[in-house]
Amino acid sequence: MNNFQAGDVVYVFYRNPHTQDVANIQAAAVVNNPENHNELALFLYETYYPLSNEMAVYSTVEEANAAYNYYYGDMFEGELE
């Protein structure tokens, strides 16, 4: 996780909390964690998530698409560029 800096845009898999069998690739911002300024967090849908090695975070949408295809079978066809 030390490859990211505050201000980076990254891509993560996001599961809809209302439809758990649906996952999408979503852009998220890397920011300073407001609860601990020595750590980074992801800012996604108006929520901060502590950035950890347990999260699958991709630097490019192409990397995220390749991983999505590997894990879920169909290439993500979203509008992220």
C-alpha positions, -999 to +999 in steps of 0.1 A: +000+000+000+030+023+002+029+028-035-001+052-032-001+088-023-029+112-012-044+126-044-041+094-065-071+079-082-074+042-080-099+015-089-116-010-066-143-036-068-174-024-051-203-046-041-237-029-040-249-032-004-284-039-016-275-065-042-245-085-029-242-106-060-233-075-082-198-061-082-186-032-102-153-014-107-154+020-091-129+049-091-119+060-056-096+088-043-066+081-021-067+107+008-052+112+042-073+093+067-093+120+087-092+098+118-054+091+116-034+116+096-004+092+095-024+067+073-041+068+040-077+060+032-099+055+002-127+080-003-156+062-020-193+072-021-188+099+006-172+073+030-136+069+041-122+033+041-088+027+057-063+017+030-048-017+039-031-047+023-064-066+026-080-044-001-077-051-038-067-017-052-056-012-088-036+017-102-053+016-136-087+007-149-070-018-172-055-037-142-089-036-125-106-049-157-081-078-160-086-088-123-124-084-126-124-107-157-102-132-138-124-133-107-159-128-122-156-141-157-169-112-178-149-081-185-163-050-168-181-029-195-184+003-175-176+039-186-144+043-165-115+056-185 
